[in-house]
Amino acid sequence: MKKTIIMMLIAALATLTAMADTTYESLTFSCKDGTEVSYSTDGLKITFSNNTANIKNNEGNGSLALSNLDYMYFSDSESTFATGDVNADGEITIADVNAIIDIILGSEVDDATMARADVNGDGEVTIADVNAVIDIILNS
């Protein structure tokens, strides 16, 4: 019994050590309006004041209202296009709505396009994502 517990602890420590050695290139903030903002982790420092996240890194400064923050995640590459910008043209327009509808109807696309099309972040591309993009368009 002791031997099993010791082996489990060693395995857990090895896993934690491996995870601690993982480095990521960017921290991405996903906002409630469907947009995403990425910051390089090179020299990254985040402070909080007055319901705002103040982000500093070696590339410059930024800020984000915490009330607009949906979630954040680290990744191996910086996100170039916002969630909802399905066709990756730098704008969220009716063309993106049409692209989501095409996906729903069976068009095959790459993983990055699927991620941009899953606007509500539920892991599926559905009519709810169409509605979310329309909301982004109407509120911009």
GULUMSE-560099 format. One record per residue: residue in one letter; x, y, z of N, C-alpha, C in turn. Coordinates in steps of 0.05 Angstrom, whole numbers, padded with zeros to 5 digits, always signed. Example, Ala and Ser with C-alpha at 12.3 -4.5 7.8 and 13.67 -1.06 7.14 Angstrom:
# GULUMSE-560099
A+00264-00114+00156+00246-00090+00156+00264-00066+00156/S+00257-00045+00142+00273-00021+00143+00258+00001+00157/
END
This chain:
# GULUMSE-560099
M+00017-00024+00000+00000+00000+00000+00017+00025+00000/K+00038+00026+00018+00056+00049+00019+00071+00052-00007/K+00079+00030-00019+00094+00031-00044+00076+00043-00066/T+00051+00036-00067+00032+00046-00087+00029+00077-00083/I+00025+00085-00059+00021+00114-00053+00047+00129-00061/I+00070+00119-00054+00095+00132-00061+00098+00134-00092/M+00091+00113-00106+00093+00113-00135+00074+00134-00147/M+00050+00136-00136+00030+00156-00145+00041+00184-00140/L+00053+00189-00117+00064+00215-00111+00087+00222-00130/I+00104+00203-00136+00126+00207-00155+00115+00214-00182/A+00095+00199-00191+00082+00205-00217+00070+00233-00218/A+00056+00240-00196+00043+00267-00195+00064+00289-00195/L+00086+00285-00181+00108+00305-00181+00121+00307-00208/A+00125+00285-00222+00136+00285-00249+00118+00300-00268/T+00092+00296-00265+00073+00310-00282+00074+00340-00277/L+00073+00348-00252+00074+00376-00244+00100+00389-00254/T+00122+00375-00252+00148+00385-00261+00147+00390-00291/A+00136+00371-00306+00135+00374-00335+00117+00397-00342/M+00095+00401-00328+00077+00423-00333+00090+00450-00327/A+00107+00450-00307+00120+00475-00299+00140+00484-00320/D+00151+00465-00336+00170+00472-00357+00157+00481-00382/T+00130+00480-00384+00116+00488-00408+00116+00519-00410/T+00123+00529-00433+00122+00557-00438+00103+00563-00461/Y+00090+00585-00459+00070+00593-00479+00078+00619-00492/E+00071+00623-00517+00077+00648-00531+00058+00671-00526/S+00033+00664-00519+00014+00686-00516-00007+00680-00495/L-00018+00701-00485-00042+00700-00467-00064+00714-00482/T-00086+00700-00486-00109+00711-00502-00132+00715-00483/F-00143+00739-00485-00167+00746-00470-00191+00744-00490/S-00211+00728-00483-00235+00726-00498-00256+00743-00485/C-00267+00762-00501-00286+00782-00490-00315+00773-00495/K-00333+00784-00479-00361+00778-00481-00373+00787-00508/D-00360+00806-00521-00371+00815-00547-00361+00798-00570/G-00346+00776-00564-00337+00757-00584-00310+00763-00595/T-00297+00784-00587-00270+00791-00596-00250+00777-00578/E-00226+00774-00589-00203+00764-00574-00180+00782-00577/V-00165+00786-00555-00141+00802-00555-00118+00785-00544/S-00096+00784-00559-00074+00767-00550-00050+00785-00544/Y-00035+00777-00523-00011+00790-00515+00012+00770-00513/S+00035+00778-00523+00058+00761-00521+00065+00758-00491/T+00074+00734-00484+00082+00729-00456+00110+00739-00450/D+00124+00749-00470+00151+00759-00466+00150+00784-00449/G+00159+00781-00424+00158+00804-00405+00131+00810-00394/L+00112+00792-00396+00084+00797-00389+00081+00803-00359/K+00066+00824-00353+00059+00832-00326+00031+00842-00327/I+00014+00832-00309-00014+00840-00308-00020+00851-00280/T-00031+00875-00278-00040+00886-00253-00070+00893-00255/F-00083+00894-00233-00112+00900-00233-00117+00925-00216/S-00133+00943-00227-00142+00966-00212-00168+00977-00224/N-00186+00986-00207-00211+00998-00216-00226+00981-00237/N-00228+00955-00232-00242+00936-00249-00230+00935-00277/T-00204+00939-00279-00189+00938-00305-00164+00921-00302/A-00159+00905-00322-00134+00890-00323-00115+00907-00339/N-00092+00914-00328-00072+00929-00342-00050+00910-00350/I-00045+00908-00376-00027+00888-00386-00002+00902-00397/K+00021+00893-00389+00046+00904-00399+00063+00881-00408/N+00077+00884-00430+00097+00864-00439+00118+00879-00454/N+00137+00865-00465+00159+00877-00479+00151+00892-00505/E+00126+00887-00514+00116+00900-00538+00100+00925-00533/G+00092+00930-00508+00076+00954-00501+00057+00949-00479/N+00036+00966-00478+00016+00965-00457-00012+00961-00469/G-00030+00951-00452-00058+00949-00459-00075+00947-00434/S-00101+00949-00438-00119+00947-00415-00145+00934-00425/L-00159+00922-00406-00183+00908-00412-00202+00911-00388/A-00226+00920-00394-00246+00922-00372-00254+00894-00364/L-00253+00888-00338-00259+00862-00328-00288+00854-00333/S-00306+00874-00335-00334+00868-00341-00338+00857-00369/N-00318+00862-00387-00320+00852-00414-00306+00825-00418/L-00291+00816-00397-00276+00791-00399-00294+00767-00395/D-00292+00749-00415-00307+00724-00413-00288+00702-00402/Y-00265+00698-00414-00245+00680-00403-00218+00686-00416/M-00197+00674-00406-00171+00678-00418-00156+00651-00419/Y-00137+00649-00437-00122+00624-00439-00095+00629-00451/F-00076+00612-00444-00049+00613-00456-00049+00595-00480/S-00033+00602-00500-00030+00586-00524-00002+00587-00535/D+00004+00569-00553+00031+00568-00565+00035+00589-00587/S+00013+00602-00596+00015+00622-00617-00005+00644-00611/E+00002+00668-00621-00016+00690-00617-00040+00688-00636/S-00063+00695-00626-00087+00696-00643-00086+00720-00660/T-00090+00717-00686-00088+00739-00704-00115+00751-00710/F-00136+00734-00710-00162+00743-00718-00182+00738-00695/A-00201+00756-00693-00221+00754-00672-00241+00731-00676/T-00250+00720-00654-00272+00701-00656-00295+00715-00670/G-00307+00702-00689-00328+00714-00705-00319+00723-00732/D-00293+00728-00735-00281+00736-00761-00274+00710-00775/V-00295+00696-00783-00292+00668-00793-00274+00667-00818/N-00278+00687-00836-00262+00686-00861-00235+00700-00858/A-00228+00709-00834-00202+00720-00827-00194+00743-00845/D-00213+00761-00851-00207+00784-00867-00202+00810-00850/G-00203+00806-00823-00198+00829-00805-00223+00844-00798/E-00246+00836-00808-00272+00849-00802-00293+00828-00796/I-00312+00835-00779-00334+00818-00774-00358+00829-00788/T-00367+00815-00809-00388+00825-00827-00407+00802-00834/I-00426+00809-00851-00446+00789-00860-00432+00766-00875/A-00409+00771-00886-00394+00749-00899-00387+00727-00878/D-00382+00735-00853-00376+00716-00832-00400+00700-00824/V-00423+00714-00824-00449+00700-00819-00453+00678-00841/N-00448+00686-00866-00451+00666-00888-00431+00643-00885/A-00407+00649-00876-00387+00628-00872-00396+00608-00851/I-00408+00618-00829-00417+00600-00808-00440+00583-00818/I-00458+00595-00834-00480+00580-00845-00469+00558-00864/D-00449+00564-00879-00436+00544-00896-00425+00521-00880/I-00413+00527-00857-00402+00506-00839-00424+00489-00829/I-00446+00502-00820-00469+00487-00809-00480+00468-00831/L-00480+00477-00856-00490+00461-00878-00471+00440-00888/G-00447+00439-00876-00429+00417-00882-00402+00424-00895/S-00397+00449-00900-00371+00456-00911-00348+00448-00892/E-00328+00436-00903-00305+00428-00887-00285+00450-00886/V-00276+00457-00862-00257+00478-00857-00235+00469-00837/D-00214+00484-00836-00192+00477-00817-00200+00484-00788/D-00183+00475-00770-00189+00478-00741-00189+00508-00733/A-00172+00524-00744-00172+00553-00737-00198+00566-00745/T-00208+00559-00769-00233+00571-00778-00256+00562-00760/M-00256+00536-00753-00276+00526-00735-00276+00541-00708/A-00252+00546-00698-00249+00561-00673-00261+00589-00675/R-00255+00603-00697-00266+00630-00701-00296+00629-00705/A-00307+00607-00716-00335+00604-00721-00351+00597-00695/D-00338+00585-00676-00351+00577-00651-00351+00602-00632/V-00367+00621-00639-00367+00647-00626-00375+00645-00597/N-00394+00628-00590-00403+00627-00562-00386+00607-00546/G-00366+00594-00558-00347+00577-00544-00358+00552-00532/D-00380+00541-00544-00391+00517-00533-00381+00491-00546/G-00361+00494-00564-00349+00471-00577-00364+00462-00602/E-00385+00475-00610-00400+00468-00634-00406+00494-00650/V-00409+00490-00676-00417+00513-00693-00446+00508-00700/T-00463+00526-00690-00492+00523-00693-00504+00551-00699/I-00530+00551-00701-00545+00576-00706-00541+00596-00684/A-00534+00586-00660-00528+00605-00638-00503+00622-00645/D-00484+00610-00659-00460+00625-00667-00468+00646-00689/V-00486+00639-00706-00496+00659-00726-00508+00682-00711/N-00525+00677-00691-00537+00698-00675-00517+00715-00661/A-00496+00702-00651-00475+00717-00636-00460+00736-00655/V-00454+00727-00679-00441+00745-00699-00459+00768-00707/I-00484+00762-00710-00503+00784-00717-00503+00804-00694/D-00503+00795-00669-00502+00813-00646-00477+00830-00647/I-00454+00818-00653-00429+00833-00655-00431+00854-00676/I-00442+00847-00699-00445+00867-00721-00463+00890-00713/L-00486+00883-00701-00505+00904-00693-00495+00921-00670/N-00477+00911-00654-00467+00927-00631-00441+00940-00636/S-00431+00939-00660-00405+00951-00666-00408+00977-00681/
END
